[in-house]
Amino acid sequence: MNYYFPIKHLHVTAVTLSIILFVIRAYWSVTGSALLQHRLVRILPHVVDTVLLTCGVILAAMIGPEQPWILTKIVLLIAYIGVGTYAIKRGRTPRTRLIAALCAVAIFAYIVGVALSKSPASWFA
């Protein structure tokens, strides 16, 4: 039985939830909201991202991880995580966190373009 499409659907669902949760958390970080400290807000994004990454690894293994566009997604994912940490936690000022959040969303959009076009050029392919 081919599990590619159910895994891909779960991956895309997790991608959608992940960016929604990131934007909400980044907004709360920039505005200094106490909601950012809520237990569910601290745990749920990690659960969603674990599902996202697990599905991504499985899909990459099914497709063949040596594809240039998959390698591009991996490199950009590392950049997204790094910049995202500044947007949520490490940025010292609200302005720094806002700039980091905007950069992270731009990286995320580029990753989506890479996934849809199956090209490292993303939306520019």
N, C-alpha and C positions, 0 to 999 in steps of 0.2 A: 504494500500500500504506500502511496506517495503522500508524505506529510508536509511537503513543501508549502502548499497554500495555507493550511491552518496555522503553521508556524509563522509564515509571512504575515498573515492577518493579525496574529497576536503581537508580533513585532511592531507593526504599524500602529496598532492600538496603544501599545506601550509608549511608542514615540510620541503620539498625540498627548497622552496623559503626562508624559515627562515634561514636554515643553509648557503645557498649561501649568503644571505644578511649579516649574522653574520660574515662569513669569510672575506668578502669584507670590512666591517666596522672595523673588528679587524686589518686587514692589514693596512688600512688607519690610524688607531689609533697608531699602532706600528711605522709607517713611518712618522707620524706627518702631514699627508695630510690635506689640507684645505677642501677637498671634504667631509670630515666627517661632516662638518658644514652645508652642503647644506640642504635646507628645506625638499626636498623629501627624502633624506637619513635619516633624523631625524624622519620623520613621517611614511614612508612606512613599516619599520620593525614592528612598533607597530600595524599597520592595519593587516599585515600578521599574527603576533603572536596572535592577538585577534581572527581572524578566526580560527587559529590552536587550540587555547584553547577552543573556543566555540564548535567546532566540537569534540574535545577530551572529553569534559564534556558530550555532547549528546551521543557519542559512549559509554562512561563509564556507563551512565544511561541505555542505551539499553542492554549492556552486563551484567551489575551488578558490581558496583564499589567495591564490597568486594573481587574481584579477587586479589590474591597476586601480580600478575604481574602488574596490574593497579596501585596498591598502590606503588609498586616499581618505576613505571614511575613517579608518582606524587612526591615522595621524591627526585628522581634524577632530576626532572625538577626544583625543588626549588634550588638544588645544582648548576645546570647549569646556572640558572638566576643569582645566587649570584656570581659565578666565572666569568660569562660573563660580569657583571658590572665592574669587575676589568680589563677585557680585553679591554673594550671600553672606560671607563671613569675614574674609580677610581685608576687604576694602576699608580703609580707615575713616573715610568721610562718605556721606551720602552721595556726593558728586562722583567720587571714585567708584562707588558701588553701581551707580547709574551707568556710567561709561562702560564699566565691565559688563553689566547686564546687556547693554545694547550690542556690545561686541560679541558676547556669547550668543545672543539671538541671531546675529548676522552669520556667525560660524555655523550655527544650527541650520539656518536656511540654506547655506552652501552645502551642508551635508545632505539635506533633503534633495537638493538639485542633483548632487552626485548619484544618489540612490535612484532617482527617477530617470535620469539620462544614462545611467551606467557609464559615466564618463568623468574623469577627474576634472574636466573643465566645468562641470556642474551646469548652471543655467546658461553658460556661455558656449556650450557645445552646439 
